[in-house]
Amino acid sequence: MPNDPTPVKVQKLGHVVFTVTDIERTTRFWTEIMGFQVSDRNERGMVFLRNASDHHSIALVPAETPHTLPREGQPGFHHCALEVAAVSELFKIRDFLRAKGVPIVYEGRRGPGGNPGIEFEDPDGFHIELYASMDQIGQDGKSRPAKEWRRANSLEEAVATPLPGVTYR
């Protein structure tokens, strides 16, 4: 029946898997730039990477043939978002990415969720977002009203114009 409640109760995002054109280049990106560690490699050439105690939170699959990513607005993967502990870390991360020549495609604060972040591309052009201070939904189940979103076009602007009730660290 369409009105039956779902038995699915997801506890957390488990992992994201990317199909990549150069497995070694992308493994270096996830270890040297993103700070992940290799947990395993399998017989198919997949690489499993971790950032905490789960066996993997990112996995890489070698592409059988070179591919072209879909353009923005077309069906396909959009981005992978990963949380960091504080907005102050985002400034250090941004400087590190720039020093390493990683293309940053966005920084600041969009609307819903209220989370400042930076977005950049991995070696295959997949968008990765690092963010901090995501709004939390309270017991009432309501999110921040749209009139409080306060979009920002840089990390500096996001910090200078915090959302009501938010203190960035």
C-alpha positions in Angstrom: 0.0 0.0 0.0 1.3 3.5 -0.8 0.5 4.8 2.7 2.4 2.1 4.6 5.3 3.5 6.6 8.7 2.4 5.3 10.7 0.0 7.4 13.9 1.7 6.2 15.6 3.6 9.0 18.9 4.8 7.7 21.4 5.6 10.5 24.1 7.4 8.4 25.4 7.8 5.0 27.6 4.7 4.6 29.8 5.3 1.6 30.1 6.9 -1.8 31.6 5.1 -4.8 33.2 6.9 -7.8 34.0 5.3 -11.1 37.3 7.0 -12.1 39.5 7.1 -15.2 42.9 6.8 -13.4 42.7 4.8 -10.2 46.2 5.7 -8.9 45.8 9.4 -9.6 42.4 9.5 -7.8 43.8 7.4 -4.9 46.5 10.0 -4.5 43.9 12.8 -4.5 41.9 11.0 -1.7 44.9 10.3 0.4 47.2 13.3 -0.2 44.5 16.0 -0.5 41.5 14.6 1.4 43.5 12.8 4.1 41.9 9.4 3.8 43.7 6.1 4.2 43.5 3.0 2.0 41.8 0.1 3.7 41.9 -2.4 0.9 42.1 -3.1 -2.8 40.2 -5.9 -4.4 40.8 -8.2 -7.3 38.8 -5.9 -9.6 41.1 -3.0 -8.9 38.7 -1.2 -6.6 40.3 1.0 -3.8 38.5 1.3 -0.5 39.3 4.4 1.6 38.5 5.3 5.2 38.6 8.5 7.3 37.5 6.9 10.6 36.8 3.4 11.9 34.4 2.3 9.1 36.2 0.0 6.7 35.4 2.6 3.9 33.5 5.7 3.3 34.8 6.3 -0.2 35.4 3.6 -2.8 37.0 4.0 -6.2 36.2 1.8 -9.2 38.4 1.8 -12.3 36.4 2.9 -15.4 36.4 0.3 -18.2 36.5 3.1 -20.8 37.1 6.9 -20.5 33.8 8.7 -19.8 32.5 12.2 -19.8 30.7 13.5 -16.8 27.2 14.8 -17.3 26.9 18.6 -17.4 25.2 20.5 -14.6 21.5 19.9 -14.7 21.7 16.6 -16.6 21.0 13.3 -14.8 24.0 11.9 -13.0 26.1 12.3 -9.9 26.1 15.9 -8.6 28.4 16.0 -5.6 29.6 14.3 -2.4 29.5 16.4 0.8 31.7 15.7 3.8 31.5 17.5 7.1 34.4 19.0 9.0 34.4 20.1 12.6 34.4 23.9 12.3 34.1 26.8 9.9 37.6 27.8 10.9 38.9 24.6 9.4 37.4 25.5 6.0 39.8 28.5 5.7 42.8 26.3 6.2 41.4 23.7 3.8 40.8 26.4 1.2 44.4 27.6 1.5 45.7 24.1 1.3 43.6 23.3 -1.8 44.7 26.4 -3.6 48.4 25.7 -2.8 47.9 22.2 -4.3 46.3 23.5 -7.4 42.9 21.9 -6.7 40.2 23.8 -8.6 37.7 25.4 -6.2 34.3 25.9 -7.9 32.4 27.5 -5.0 32.8 28.8 -1.5 30.4 30.5 0.8 26.9 29.6 2.1 24.0 28.6 -0.2 20.5 28.6 1.3 18.8 25.5 2.9 20.9 23.9 5.6 22.8 27.1 6.3 26.2 25.4 6.1 29.2 27.3 5.0 31.4 25.3 2.7 33.8 25.0 -0.2 33.3 22.9 -3.3 36.1 21.6 -5.6 36.8 19.0 -8.2 38.5 15.7 -7.9 40.8 14.6 -10.8 37.9 13.3 -12.9 35.8 16.5 -12.3 33.5 15.1 -9.6 32.4 17.8 -7.2 33.3 17.4 -3.6 31.9 19.7 -0.9 33.4 20.2 2.6 31.2 22.0 5.0 30.6 22.8 8.7 27.8 24.0 10.9 24.8 22.4 9.1 21.5 23.4 10.6 19.9 20.7 12.7 16.2 19.9 12.7 14.6 20.2 16.1 11.9 18.2 17.8 9.3 20.3 16.0 10.6 18.9 12.6 10.8 22.4 11.1 13.8 23.8 9.3 15.1 27.4 9.2 12.6 29.6 7.3 13.8 30.8 3.9 13.8 34.4 5.0 16.8 33.5 7.3 19.0 31.7 4.7 21.5 34.6 4.0 23.4 33.3 1.1 27.1 34.3 1.0 29.6 34.3 -1.8 32.8 33.6 0.3 33.8 32.1 3.6 34.6 35.6 4.8 31.1 36.8 4.0 29.5 33.7 5.6 31.4 34.4 8.9 30.7 38.1 8.8 27.0 37.5 8.3 26.1 34.5 10.5 22.7 33.1 10.5 20.4 33.9 13.4 21.3 31.8 16.4 24.6 30.6 15.0 28.1 31.2 16.3 30.9 29.9 14.1 34.0 28.5 15.5 
